[in-house]
């Protein structure tokens, strides 16, 4: 699903989520974010525009995932899809808590990324600092990887 961020959108950023070590982990749909040229540094002003921060990418990705989940057919399917989106950023002790709205889940996602529960990769490199400037180019892929502890270790 493509989520339009504005009329001047230029670059598409693919967002995928994976959960490692949890059989049947949350099935979160891949989404595409359109990012305006001014945000990528690709348009106007000599190409030195601001890149997005990891914080903004996380916020937009969660919002897009919630929008995609809201497109699921029927109330039960939508509820399950939103639960999957929320589950990717929850610590095990938080699993029983109800899924909040998109804004609440954005904050939970930021805490999960900042706290190391979820690793973020883009272009073969791990992004770790939420305030890091991330240049976005057409066709880039970002992956949220939910980390889980190994039993017995």
C-alpha positions in Angstrom: 0.0 0.0 0.0 1.3 3.4 -0.9 0.8 6.2 1.7 1.0 9.6 0.1 2.8 12.2 2.3 2.2 15.2 0.0 1.6 16.3 -3.6 5.4 16.9 -4.2 6.3 13.3 -3.3 9.3 11.9 -5.1 11.0 9.0 -3.4 9.3 5.7 -2.4 10.6 4.1 0.8 9.6 0.5 1.3 9.0 -0.5 5.0 9.0 -4.1 6.1 8.7 -5.7 9.5 10.2 -9.0 10.7 10.1 -10.9 14.0 12.9 -13.3 14.7 12.6 -16.2 17.1 8.8 -16.1 17.4 7.1 -18.8 15.3 4.0 -17.2 13.8 5.1 -13.7 14.9 3.1 -10.7 13.9 2.2 -10.5 10.2 2.6 -6.8 9.5 2.0 -5.7 5.9 4.8 -4.1 3.9 4.0 -0.4 3.2 5.5 2.2 1.0 6.1 5.8 2.1 6.3 8.6 -0.5 8.8 11.2 0.7 8.9 14.7 -0.8 12.0 15.7 -2.7 12.7 18.5 -0.3 12.9 16.0 2.5 15.4 13.8 0.7 17.8 16.4 -0.5 16.9 15.4 -4.1 15.0 18.5 -5.2 15.5 22.2 -5.4 18.2 24.2 -3.6 21.2 22.4 -5.0 20.4 19.0 -3.6 21.4 19.8 0.0 17.9 19.5 1.5 17.4 17.9 4.9 17.1 14.1 5.2 14.5 12.6 7.4 15.4 11.6 10.9 15.0 7.9 12.0 12.4 9.2 14.5 10.3 10.7 11.6 10.6 7.5 9.5 9.4 5.4 12.5 6.4 7.7 13.1 5.4 7.7 9.4 5.9 3.9 9.1 3.7 3.1 12.1 1.1 5.5 10.8 1.2 3.9 7.3 1.0 0.4 8.9 -2.1 1.4 10.9 -3.7 2.9 7.7 -3.0 -0.4 5.9 -4.4 -2.4 8.8 -7.5 -0.2 8.7 -8.0 -1.3 5.1 -8.4 -5.0 6.2 -11.8 -6.4 5.4 -14.2 -6.4 8.3 -14.0 -5.4 11.9 -12.3 -8.6 13.1 -9.7 -8.6 10.3 -9.0 -4.9 11.0 -8.6 -5.6 14.8 -6.2 -8.5 14.1 -4.2 -6.5 11.7 -3.8 -3.6 14.1 -2.9 -6.0 16.9 -0.1 -7.3 14.6 1.2 -3.8 13.9 1.2 -3.0 17.7 2.8 -6.3 18.6 5.9 -5.7 16.7 7.0 -3.0 19.1 5.8 -4.5 22.4 8.0 -6.1 25.0 6.8 -9.5 26.1 5.4 -8.2 29.3 3.2 -5.7 27.4 1.6 -8.3 25.0 -1.7 -8.4 26.9 -2.2 -4.6 26.8 -4.8 -3.3 24.3 -3.5 -1.7 21.1 -3.8 2.0 21.3 -4.4 4.5 18.5 -1.7 5.2 15.9 -0.2 8.1 18.0 0.1 5.8 21.1 1.7 3.1 19.0 4.1 5.6 17.4 5.4 6.4 20.9 5.7 2.7 21.8 7.6 2.1 18.5 10.0 5.0 19.3 10.7 3.6 22.7 11.2 0.1 21.2 13.7 1.3 18.7 15.5 3.6 21.2 15.6 0.8 23.7 17.0 -1.8 21.4 14.0 -4.1 21.3 13.6 -3.4 17.6 16.6 -3.0 15.3 16.2 -0.8 12.1 18.2 -1.6 9.0 18.5 0.4 5.8 20.8 -0.2 2.9 22.6 -3.0 4.8 23.4 -0.7 7.7 21.8 -0.6 11.2 20.3 2.7 12.2 20.5 3.2 15.9 20.0 6.9 16.8 16.5 8.3 16.5 17.8 11.7 15.7 20.2 10.4 13.0 19.6 12.1 9.6 18.7 9.4 7.1 19.0 10.2 3.4 16.2 8.6 1.5 16.5 7.6 -2.2 14.0 6.1 -4.6 13.7 2.3 -3.9 15.3 2.3 -0.5 14.1 -0.4 1.9 13.9 -0.1 5.6 13.3 -3.1 7.8 12.2 -3.2 11.4 13.5 -6.4 13.0 11.9 -7.3 16.3 14.6 -9.0 18.5 13.8 -11.7 21.0 15.9 -13.3 23.7 17.0 -16.9 23.1 15.9 -19.5 25.6 18.5 -21.0 27.8 21.1 -18.3 27.1 
